[in-house]
Amino acid sequence: MTEVSLNSARIAPRDFKRLSGFIENELGIKMPDSKKTMLESRLRKRMKQLNIESFKQYCNFIFSPEGQRNELVNMIDVVTTNKTDFFREPAHFEYLSKTALPELKQFSEAGTRKRLLVWSAGCSYGDEPYTLAMVLGEFAEITPGFKFTILATDISSRALDAAERGIYKREKVEPVPFGLKKKYLLKSKNPGNEIVKIVPRLRDTIKFHRLNLMKSSFGIKEKFHIIFCRNVIIYFNKEKTEILLNKFYKHLQNGGYLFFGHSESITNLNVRFIPVAPTVYRKLEK
């Protein structure tokens, strides 16, 4: 099939149903008929790379044993949305530094008696966990003995690879306050190079790991003091959202905090979190 005919090809209803059902069941991402055009557009690029001539052929490949082994990760990268920014929704980081961290330190000596554990779930290209590391690093400077570790997970291998490198264009780090840029970002020695890199000591506080939040078990033994899962559940239906949030609840220390995106809510969901600020919730068991 030529490039022109592939660009004009449409996915058959049967194949869309197979793919959309798989994406929703395995990844939790809602894929209604209204997203059919978006799915076609994203898959065409991948099909050209594989020299696959039709959506039917690609569909048969992805559900074959070879496709499940070798192509599934690539398809996940294609269909997932990775939109993030440094210091996105800055009110969360202000609440973290001025309220949550002091409360946790007083409540359970988190960060001093035992290392503070933070999870950035759906970390995308690393903007959020590196922002968290900066905020926690600043808190550590005024809190003797304060230590922390950040787990950053995402389902996209492509996004995780970029996050681990910690290299960004200067325009990408514009939201970072000037003082933090000087402290935590390395400029290129070449004045014409518009690339910056996260300093090693900040990268060392973060562990990156690929994780599908829809799996029955996360394979994580630790309980966290703070979980950031922002702008992720907007893609899930109510049932899968409740399941995920109840798993988060089990993985939080008592007194721990859960941060959502500004457009997300637990209203009408069967969960036990207590709201403490806009899109900020806490686990408080008596």
C-alpha positions as CSV (number, residue, x, y, z in Angstrom):
1,M,0.0,0.0,0.0
2,T,1.4,3.4,-0.9
3,E,1.8,6.2,1.6
4,V,-1.2,8.1,0.1
5,S,-3.5,5.2,0.4
6,L,-2.4,4.5,4.0
7,N,-3.0,8.1,4.9
8,S,-6.6,7.8,3.6
9,A,-7.3,4.4,5.0
10,R,-9.8,4.0,7.9
11,I,-9.9,1.4,10.6
12,A,-12.7,-1.1,10.3
13,P,-15.3,-1.1,13.1
14,R,-14.4,-4.6,14.1
15,D,-10.7,-3.8,14.4
16,F,-11.4,-0.6,16.3
17,K,-13.5,-2.5,18.7
18,R,-10.7,-5.0,19.3
19,L,-8.1,-2.3,19.8
20,S,-10.2,0.1,21.9
21,G,-11.4,-2.8,24.1
22,F,-7.8,-3.9,24.7
23,I,-6.6,-0.3,25.4
24,E,-9.4,0.3,27.9
25,N,-9.1,-3.1,29.7
26,E,-5.3,-3.2,29.9
27,L,-4.4,0.4,30.1
28,G,-7.6,1.9,31.7
29,I,-7.8,4.5,29.0
30,K,-11.3,5.3,27.7
31,M,-11.4,4.8,23.9
32,P,-15.0,5.8,22.8
33,D,-15.9,6.1,19.1
34,S,-15.1,9.8,19.3
35,K,-11.4,8.9,19.6
36,K,-11.4,6.7,16.5
37,T,-9.8,9.4,14.3
38,M,-7.2,10.1,16.9
39,L,-6.3,6.5,17.2
40,E,-6.1,6.1,13.4
41,S,-3.7,9.1,13.1
42,R,-1.3,7.9,15.8
43,L,-1.2,4.3,14.6
44,R,-0.5,5.3,11.0
45,K,2.8,6.7,12.0
46,R,3.8,3.4,13.7
47,M,2.5,1.4,10.8
48,K,4.7,3.3,8.4
49,Q,7.7,2.5,10.6
50,L,6.8,-1.2,10.5
51,N,5.9,-1.2,6.8
52,I,2.5,-2.5,7.7
53,E,-0.1,-1.9,5.0
54,S,-3.4,-1.9,6.7
55,F,-5.1,-1.5,10.1
56,K,-6.3,-5.0,9.9
57,Q,-2.7,-6.3,9.4
58,Y,-1.5,-4.2,12.4
59,C,-4.4,-5.4,14.5
60,N,-3.6,-9.0,13.8
61,F,0.1,-8.4,14.5
62,I,-0.5,-6.7,17.9
63,F,-2.6,-9.6,19.1
64,S,-0.1,-12.2,17.9
65,P,2.5,-13.7,20.4
66,E,5.3,-11.8,18.6
67,G,3.3,-8.5,18.7
68,Q,2.5,-8.9,22.4
69,R,6.3,-9.5,23.1
70,N,7.8,-6.9,20.8
71,E,5.2,-4.3,19.7
72,L,2.9,-3.8,22.7
73,V,5.2,-1.4,24.4
74,N,5.5,0.7,21.2
75,M,1.7,0.8,20.8
76,I,1.3,1.9,24.4
77,D,3.8,4.8,23.7
78,V,1.8,5.8,20.6
79,V,-1.7,5.9,22.3
80,T,-0.8,7.4,25.6
81,T,-0.7,11.2,26.1
82,N,2.4,12.6,27.8
83,K,1.7,16.2,28.6
84,T,3.5,17.8,31.6
85,D,5.4,20.8,32.7
86,F,7.8,21.9,35.4
87,F,5.9,23.4,38.4
88,R,2.5,22.6,36.7
89,E,-0.3,23.6,39.0
90,P,2.1,25.5,41.4
91,A,-0.4,25.7,44.2
92,H,0.3,22.0,44.9
93,F,4.0,22.6,45.4
94,E,3.3,25.5,47.7
95,Y,0.9,23.4,49.7
96,L,3.5,20.6,49.8
97,S,6.3,22.7,51.1
98,K,4.3,24.9,53.5
99,T,1.7,22.4,54.9
100,A,2.2,18.7,53.9
101,L,5.9,18.4,54.6
102,P,5.8,20.1,58.0
103,E,2.7,18.1,58.9
104,L,4.4,14.8,58.0
105,K,7.5,15.7,59.8
106,Q,5.6,16.5,62.9
107,F,3.0,13.6,62.5
108,S,5.4,10.8,61.9
109,E,8.9,12.3,61.7
110,A,8.9,11.5,58.0
111,G,12.1,12.5,56.4
112,T,14.1,12.6,59.7
113,R,13.5,9.5,61.7
114,K,12.8,7.6,58.4
115,R,13.3,8.6,54.8
116,L,10.3,10.4,53.2
117,L,9.0,8.3,50.3
118,V,7.2,10.1,47.4
119,W,5.6,8.5,44.3
120,S,5.1,10.4,41.0
121,A,2.6,8.1,39.3
122,G,2.3,8.9,35.6
123,C,5.6,10.9,35.6
124,S,5.7,11.3,31.8
125,Y,8.9,13.0,30.7
126,G,10.1,13.7,34.2
127,D,9.0,17.3,34.7
128,E,6.9,16.4,37.8
129,P,9.4,14.2,39.7
130,Y,12.2,16.7,39.1
131,T,10.0,19.5,40.3
132,L,9.2,17.5,43.4
133,A,12.9,16.8,43.9
134,M,13.6,20.6,43.8
135,V,10.9,21.4,46.3
136,L,12.0,18.6,48.6
137,G,15.6,19.6,48.2
138,E,14.8,23.1,49.3
139,F,12.9,21.8,52.3
140,A,15.9,19.6,53.2
141,E,18.2,22.6,53.3
142,I,16.2,24.1,56.2
143,T,15.4,20.8,57.9
144,P,18.5,19.1,59.4
145,G,18.8,15.4,58.6
146,F,15.9,15.4,56.1
147,K,16.2,12.7,53.5
148,F,13.8,11.6,50.7
149,T,13.5,9.3,47.7
150,I,11.1,9.7,44.8
151,L,9.7,6.8,42.7
152,A,8.7,8.0,39.3
153,T,6.6,5.6,37.2
154,D,4.9,5.7,33.8
155,I,3.6,3.2,31.3
156,S,5.5,4.8,28.4
157,S,9.0,3.5,27.9
158,R,9.8,6.4,25.5
159,A,8.8,8.9,28.2
160,L,10.8,7.2,30.9
161,D,13.9,7.0,28.8
162,A,13.8,10.8,28.3
163,A,13.0,11.4,31.9
164,E,16.0,9.4,33.1
165,R,18.3,11.4,30.9
166,G,17.1,14.6,32.5
167,I,17.9,16.8,29.5
168,Y,15.5,19.6,28.4
169,K,15.3,22.5,26.1
170,R,15.7,25.9,27.9
171,E,12.2,26.9,26.9
172,K,10.9,23.8,28.7
173,V,12.3,24.8,32.1
174,E,11.0,28.4,31.9
175,P,8.5,27.8,34.8
176,V,11.4,26.9,37.1
177,P,12.2,29.9,39.4
178,F,15.5,31.6,38.7
179,G,17.2,30.6,41.9
180,L,16.3,26.9,41.4
181,K,17.6,27.0,37.8
182,K,21.0,28.2,39.1
183,K,21.1,25.5,41.7
184,Y,19.6,22.5,39.9
185,L,20.2,23.0,36.1
186,L,23.4,22.7,34.2
187,K,23.8,24.8,31.1
188,S,25.8,23.7,28.1
189,K,29.3,25.2,27.8
190,N,28.4,26.1,24.2
191,P,26.5,29.5,24.4
192,G,24.5,28.5,21.3
193,N,23.3,25.3,22.8
194,E,19.7,25.7,24.1
195,I,19.9,22.5,26.2
196,V,20.0,22.2,30.0
197,K,20.6,19.1,32.2
198,I,19.3,18.2,35.7
199,V,22.3,18.1,38.1
200,P,23.4,14.6,39.1
201,R,22.6,15.0,42.8
202,L,18.9,15.7,42.0
203,R,18.7,12.8,39.5
204,D,20.1,10.5,42.2
205,T,17.1,11.1,44.4
206,I,14.7,9.6,41.8
207,K,14.2,6.0,40.7
208,F,12.4,5.6,37.4
209,H,10.4,2.5,36.7
210,R,7.9,1.3,34.1
211,L,4.5,0.5,35.6
212,N,1.0,-0.1,34.3
213,L,-1.4,1.3,36.9
214,M,-4.1,-1.1,35.8
215,K,-2.1,-4.2,36.9
216,S,-3.7,-6.0,39.8
217,S,-0.5,-5.7,41.8
218,F,2.0,-2.8,41.5
219,G,4.8,-5.1,42.8
220,I,5.8,-2.3,45.2
221,K,6.4,-3.2,48.9
222,E,6.9,0.3,50.3
223,K,4.2,2.6,51.7
224,F,4.5,6.2,50.6
225,H,4.1,9.4,52.5
226,I,3.0,11.3,49.3
227,I,1.6,10.2,46.0
228,F,1.2,12.6,43.0
229,C,-1.1,11.2,40.4
230,R,-2.2,14.2,38.4
231,N,-4.1,14.4,35.1
232,V,-4.1,10.6,34.9
233,I,-7.5,9.4,36.1
234,I,-9.3,11.8,33.6
235,Y,-8.6,9.1,31.1
236,F,-10.2,6.3,33.2
237,N,-13.8,5.3,33.8
238,K,-15.4,5.4,37.2
239,E,-14.9,1.7,38.0
240,K,-11.2,1.7,37.1
241,T,-10.7,5.0,38.9
242,E,-12.1,3.5,42.2
243,I,-10.0,0.4,41.9
244,L,-6.8,2.5,41.3
245,L,-7.6,4.9,44.2
246,N,-8.2,2.1,46.6
247,K,-4.8,0.7,45.7
248,F,-3.2,4.0,46.2
249,Y,-4.9,4.1,49.7
250,K,-3.2,0.8,50.6
251,H,0.2,2.1,49.4
252,L,0.0,5.3,51.5
253,Q,1.2,5.7,55.0
254,N,-1.4,6.7,57.5
255,G,-1.4,10.5,57.4
256,G,-0.1,10.5,53.8
257,Y,-1.2,12.8,51.0
258,L,-2.6,12.2,47.5
259,F,-2.4,15.0,44.9
260,F,-4.7,15.0,41.9
261,G,-4.9,17.3,38.8
262,H,-7.0,20.4,39.0
263,S,-9.7,18.9,36.8
264,E,-10.0,15.6,38.8
265,S,-12.2,14.8,41.7
266,I,-13.1,11.9,44.0
267,T,-16.7,13.1,44.3
268,N,-19.2,10.2,44.2
269,L,-16.4,7.6,44.3
270,N,-16.3,4.9,46.9
271,V,-13.0,5.8,48.5
272,R,-11.8,6.8,52.0
273,F,-9.6,9.8,51.3
274,I,-10.4,13.0,53.1
275,P,-10.2,16.3,51.2
276,V,-7.8,18.8,52.8
277,A,-7.3,21.3,50.0
278,P,-8.3,21.7,46.3
279,T,-7.5,18.3,44.7
280,V,-5.4,17.3,47.7
281,Y,-6.5,14.4,49.8
282,R,-5.2,12.6,52.9
283,K,-5.4,9.2,54.5
284,L,-6.3,9.5,58.1
285,E,-7.2,6.3,59.9
286,K,-8.1,6.4,63.6
